């Protein structure tokens, strides 16, 4: 077993290779912590910085952040914004458009918490902080375009350009 962080090897794998294995482990009753990739859950979850704690899910609900397989080997971790019978509509918190519809059977796991900003403490999705964030962010959808622009990583550079 590694004695320090310097002894830990990081291996990167494509999602279409890793995630089917992770899903099998979740079905067996395990949880999995995965680093987040992509910018679709910005501004509160960041690519390469944050991690999601996942577990298998039986009954997803609107508002849940879930791991879904939209097509074979193509996974997303997005929020459920609608359920109509067996059809599920997803959208990333940092996205303006909905994902292609999927079914309840395509939902592979639920995020039960996130490790954010390099911290070792879990922000539970059942916790007060996450519920308040989720309530506000989902209701701000009509102005999300402008809010996301403010969180864009290159905003300071753009503003400096216009000051001169």
Buried (B, 14 or more C-beta within 10 A) or exposed (E): EEEEEEEEEEEEEEBEEBBBEBBEBBEEEEEBEBEBEBBBBBBBBBBEEBBBBBBBBEEBEEEBBBBBBBEEEEBBBBBBBEBEEEEBBBBBBBBEEEBEBBEBEBBBBBBBBBBBEEEEEBBBBEEEEBEEBBEEBBEEEEEBEEEBEEEEEEEEEEEEEEEE
